[in-house]
Amino acid sequence: MNEYIPLNLLNIAIAAGFVLLAGLASIALRLGLAKSLGIGLLRTAIQLGLAGAAIGFVFGIKSIIWVLLLAVVMTAFAGREGVKRLKTRIPGSGLDIVLAISLSSFVVAISVTGVVIGAEPWWTPRIFIPIMGMVLGNSLTGISLALDRFMNACVEKHSEIEARLTLGANLNEAVLPVVRDSIRTGMIPSINAMNIVGVVSLPGMMTGQLLAGADPKDAVLYQIIVMYMLVAATAMGSIIAVMLARRRVFTKDMTLREDLFV
């Protein structure tokens, strides 16, 4: 296979030109996105540059302590981003999303690297860190969607929920339809991604491996594993997040919290 083509700052500058063109179009059409595009342009370069330095450091020393520390930092930032995406929040909802992202990501990433891929040791930096990053980045969207949908549905359908409670339903029975709908909402993006992969889109990991000169067969096999693990992480995280939030939305008197409607 051909070796990958190395890039330099000139290549990055040329690529940035496309974003600048989008910014000029925003200004011309008065879309109000020029500032956001500019900030995103800088943040992408800075954040990925720092991430590359941190990953290079961890790859160099090959210590489980530093690998797990980097994974924890990545998870913390993912949790922070997940909290920011929630439109409706109550005390404890931030903790719910952090726990959901942490548990699902670590369980899936460790299982994939240690069991499915069979890395020795399972925390091998060049395998575990990229896997962890992909799980966090992709499951975050589904988990946030599920939890946000649950919170909003409790507000929108509060009359139905309270009616079920009045008719004798317990807490679990009263919110069961909302729980199901919320988890389904979180899962849909991952399911849609599986349905179009390889036909409509070539995912990032597979594309990256092909650009790096990997055998297409190996790139495909790795991508299949990645797609399956992302669905598993999203499903697990969505279920955990919604189940944790299920009891937080109620008071001790079995009524919906008033701060949901603020």
N, C-alpha and C positions, 0 to 999 in steps of 0.2 A: 504493500500500500504506500501511497505518497505521503511524505511527511507534511505536517501542518504548516501553514504559511504564517510566519511571525509578524506581529503588528507593532507599530510604534505610535508616537504621539501625533504624527502627521495623519495617520489613518483615523485616529480618534477625532481629530479636528475636522476632517472631511465629513465623518459621520455626524458630528455635531451640527454641521451645516444644514442637514435635513431638518433638525429640530428648530434651528433658527428660521428656516423657511416657513415652518408651521407657525412660529411666533409672528412673523411678518404677515402671514395670512390672517392670523387672529387680529392683529392691529388693523389691517385693511378692512376686515369685515366687522370690526368692533365686537369680537366674541368675548373679550375680557379674560383671555387665557394666556396672554403673553407673559405676565408675571409668574403664573404657575408653571409654565413651560420653562422659563428661565431658572426658577428655583429647582425644578425637577432635573434640569440639565446638570446643574452644579451638584445637587445632592447625589445623583447617580454616580458621577465621577468620584466624588469625595468618599461616599459610603463604600463603593466597590473597591476603591483604592485602599481604604483602611481595612476592609474585610480581607483583601488579598494579602496585606502585610501580616495581619493576625493569623490567617490560615498558613501562610508561608512559615511563620514562626512555629506554629504548632506542628506542622508537618516536619520541621527540622528537628525538634527535640523529641518527638514521639513519646509523649508522656500521657497516661490516661487522665491524670489530674488536669492538665491543660486542655485536653480534648473535651472533657466533661465541663470544664469551666467555660470554654468557648460555646459549647452547646447550651449551657444555662443562660449565658448572655444573649444568644440568638433567640432563645425561647422567651426571655424577658421582654425583648424588643417586640417579638411577635404578639405577646400578650398585651403590651401597651398599645400596639396598633389595633388589635382586636377591640379593646375597650373604647378607643376613639371612634370606631365604626358603629357603636351602638347608639341608636337614636333615643331609645328609652332606657333609662338606667335607674336602678334602686340600690341601696346599700348591699354590697356583697356580689353584685353582678360582675364587677371587675374580677373578683377572686374566682368566680365560676368560670369565666372564659380563660383565665390564666391556667387554672387547674385542668380544664378540658384540653387545652392546647398542649400543656406539659405532658400529661399522662398519655394522650394518644400519640404524640410525636416520639417520645422516648420509647414507648412499647413497640411501635411499628419500626422505628429506625434500628433499634437493637435487634429485633427479630429478623429484619431483612439482612443486615450486615452479618450477624452471627449465625443465622440458620439458613436463610435462603441463598445468600451469596457464599456463606461459609468463610468469611474473612478470619484470618488468624493473626493477632487477636481480633475480637469483634470490634474493638474501638480503633482499629487501624485508621489513622487520621484521613488519609486520602480517599477512603471509602465512606467512613462514618459521617464526617462533616458534610460532604456534598449531599448524602442521603438525608441527613437531618435538615439541611437547608431546604431541600425540595419538599419534604414533608411539611415543614413549618409554613413555607410560602404558599403552598397550594391548599392545605387543610384549613388555614386561617380564614380564607374566604367562606368556605362552607360552614365552619363553626360560627362565624360572625353572622352569617345569613340566618342560620337556624335559631340562634339566641335572639337576634333582633326580631325575627318573625314571631317568636314565642311571646316576647314582651309586648309587641304591638297588637298581637291577636288577643292577648288578655285584656287589653284596653278596648279593642273594637268589639269583642264578643263577651264583654263582662256580664251583660244581661243574661246571655245563655248559660254562662258558667254559674252565676248565682242562682238561676232558676233550677239547674240540676242539683245544686246543693240544697235548695229549699225542698225539692222533691225527694230528698233522702240519699242522694249520691254522696259518696265520700270524696275526699280531695282528689285522689287519683282518677276516679271516674269522671269527675266534673271537668277536668282539664285534658282528659285523654284525647279527644278529637284535636285539640290545639297542639298537643305534644306530637301527635302523628303528623299533622300538617307541617309543623316547624321542622322536624327531622327530615321530612321529605323535601322541604325547600332547601335545606342545607346540602342534601345529597344530589340534587338535580344537576348542578354544574359538573360534578365529577362523572356522573353517568353520561351526560351529553358529551363530555370530553372523550370517554371511551368509545362512543359511537362514531366519532368523526376522525379519531386518530389514525394516521396512515393513509387516509382517503382525502380528507380536506386539509389536515395539518400534519406537519412533522414536528413533534415536540422538541423542546430545548435540549434535553439530554442526548437524544438520538442525533440531532443536528450537530451538537457540539462534538460528539464522538466522530461523526463523519468528517467534519472539518479538521479534526485532529488526525485523520488518517486511519481510523479504526475500521476493521472489517465490517461491512454492512450487516452481516448475520449477527455478530456480537452486539452491535449497536441496537439491533431490533430486539434481541433477547433481554438486554438491560432495560430497554424502554418498556417492554411488556411488564417486567417486574415493577418498574417505577409506577406505571399506570395502576396496577393492582394495589400497590402499597398506598398510593394516594387515596384511592377509594376507601380502603380500610381505615386509614387515619381520619378521613373526613367523617365516615360513619361513626366511628368510635367517639371522636371529639364532639360531634353534634349531639349524640345520645347523652354523653356525660354532661355537656353544657346545659341542655334542656332539662335533664333530670335534676341537676343541682338547683336550677332556677325555679323549678316547679313548686317547691315549698317556700321559696323566698317571696313569691308574689302574694302569699296569704298571711294574714295576721293569725294570732293565737285563737281568735274567735271565728276562724274559718271564713273570713271575708277578704276580698281583694284589697291590697294595700292602697291607701289614698294617694301616696306619692307616685303611683303608676300613672295617674291622670293629670299630673302637673305638666 
